[in-house]
Amino acid sequence: MSDRVPCKECGAIILPTTAAATGGVCMACKQGIRANLERAKEFYRKQRLPNPERDYWSALVNRIYHTEAGYGGIAPVERVYYLCCVVNGEIYNGGLHQFYSNSAGDRYSETLDALQQLGATHARRIVIRSCEFLFPGMDAPPTDRQERCAILPWWPDAPTDPPVTWADELACLDKEYLAEPDGLGAILTRYGIDHGLFTEPPADNAQ
């Protein structure tokens, strides 16, 4: 170990032959990926820390999908938390179209009520506008997923002339939602703590 030298940029200990070949830096710094490696290390470090909200969510999903009582067995406050987490996750993962094309759209009306109870008025308004746009003339999309997907417009496999315009409109709504006008993530955390679903995370989790 005594013949090794520190990287000039990050201080990691490297072989003299590596230093000679790279100008004194480690391969991670040479390749420009050191920052990504450090961010990944920090992410996984935080994943190992106690996180009451994350642990509650895992337990809640398990109760819904792996117990006999299922969704019907969770308390009303848990339904609000669950539905708002689901719609938020669907839109962040694949946009409003994904919310309707997946089973989450089965509970459209109940999700609107949950967003209202949570006080996420802007998010609720955007979801309503997307429904009016994608399902014109309907107060709510069909609760059956197959029926809903039969009405829902889909992207063509090949480019069209003129281009598909509904996708542009939906992208604008997605962008408006993702601007986080309500700060939904923070509201959900506060709701869960205030209603005793989970506790505040330990203070040292941020360190």
N, C-alpha and C positions, 0 to 999 in steps of 0.2 A: 504493500500500500504506500510505502514511503516514496516510491518513484513516480507516483501519480501526481497530477497537477490540477488545480481548480480551473473550471471554465471561466474565461474572462467576462462573460456576460451574466451567468446565473450562479456561478460558484460550485456547480456540480463537479465531483472528482472524476477526471478522465485520464486515460492512458496518454503518455507522452507522444506515442505514435499518432493517436487521434488528434492531439493538439497540433502536431506538426502538419498534419494533413488539412486541418480546418482553420488554421490561423489562430489556434488557442481557444476555440469554443467547442462545446459538446455538439453531438450530432443533432440533438433536438433544437438547439439554438441555430445551428448551421442551416437546418431545414425550415426554420421559421415556425416550428410547431410547439415551442416551449410554452407559449402563453396558453395554447389550447390544452396542453397536458396539465398545466397548473389549474386551469378552470375545471377540467374534468376531476382532478384530485379533490378540489374544493367541493364540487358537487357531490361526489361520493362520500366525502367526509361528513357533509351535512346529512346525507341519507342515513348514516349510521347513528346520528344523534337522536335522542328521544323527540318525537313529534306527535303530540296528542291528536292533532287534526288528521294527519296522515293515517295514524293507527285507527282512529275512529272510522274514517272512510273505508278502509279495508274491511273492518268488522261489519260495517253497514252493508256493503256490497255482498259480503258473504251471507249475511242474514237474508237478504232479498233473494239471492239466487241459489242458495244452498240449504235453506231450511224450509220446512213444510209450510210455515206461515207466510213466507215470501214477502212481497211488497205490502200485502194487506196486514201484515203483522207489525209494521213499524208505526211509530207514533206520528200524529199530524205534524209536529215540528220537524221530525226527521224527514217527512215527505217534502216539506218546503226546502230543506237543505239539499236533499237528494236530487229533486227535480231541477233546482237551479244549478247545481253542480253539473248535472248531465247536459242540460242545454248549453251551458257555458263551454263544457268540454267538447261537445259535438261541433260547435261553431268554431272554436279555436283549432280543432283538428281538421275540419274539412268544409267549414262554412255553413250557412243556413240550409243549403241544399242537403247536406249530410244529415242535419237534424231531422228533416222530413223523410228522407229516404231510409233512415234507420228506425228501429223500434221506438226510439225516444219520441218520435212524432206521434205515436199512439196517444200520448198524454199531453197533446198540445194545449187543450183547454185548462187542464189541471196545472200545467206549467205556467200559463199566464197568471193563474190565481197565485201560484207560489211566488212568482216575480213581484206581483203586487204586494203580497204580504211582506216580502223582503225589502220593499221600497225601491226596487230596481226599475223605476218608471221608464227610463230611456231604453233600456234593454227590452223591456216589455213592448214598448211602442215599435221598436225595430222588428221584433218578431211578428207582431200583428201586421205590419206593412209588408213583410215578406209573404205572409199567408195571403193577403189580399192580392198580391202580385202573382204568386204561383198558383193560387186556387181562386181565380176570379168568380165572383157571384156566390161564394160559399162563406158562411160565418166561421167555419173551421174545416180543416182538412179531414178526410175520412179517418176514423180511428183504426181501421184495418189497414195494415201496411201494404198489402198487395193492391187494394183499391187506391190507396194514396199514390203509390208508385205508378199506377196506370195513368193517373192524371198529371203527375209531376213531369215537367219537361226535362229532357235529358240532352246532354251534349252529343252532337253527331260524331260518328267515327271519322269522318273526313270533313275538311273545311267546306263551308257553304258560301254561296254568292246569291244574295247578300249574307254577311256573317250573322250568326245567331245573336240577336240583340238582347234577349232576356238575360243572357249570362252577364252582360255588361251592367245591367240594372241590379242584378243580384250581387255582383261584385261591389257595387257602391254601397249596398246595404251591409255586406260583410265588413267592408272597411269602416263604415260608421259604427258598427257594433264593436269591432276590435279596437277602436279608439278609446274604449272603456269609459263612456260618459258617466257611468255609475260607480266605477271602481268595484265591480261585482265581487272580485276575489276577496278584497278586504271586508266587504259587507258580509259575505258568507262566513268568514272567520269570526267576525264580531257576533253574528247571529248565533253561531254554534256555541261560542263561549257564554253569551248571555243566556242561552236556553239550556245550559248545562250538558250539552252534547259532548264537549271535551273541554279541557282546561287550557290556560295560557301555556305556550311553550316555555321551557326553561330559559332563563335569561342568557345563559352561556351558549345557546344555540346559534346566536348571531356572531359569535367570536370565531 
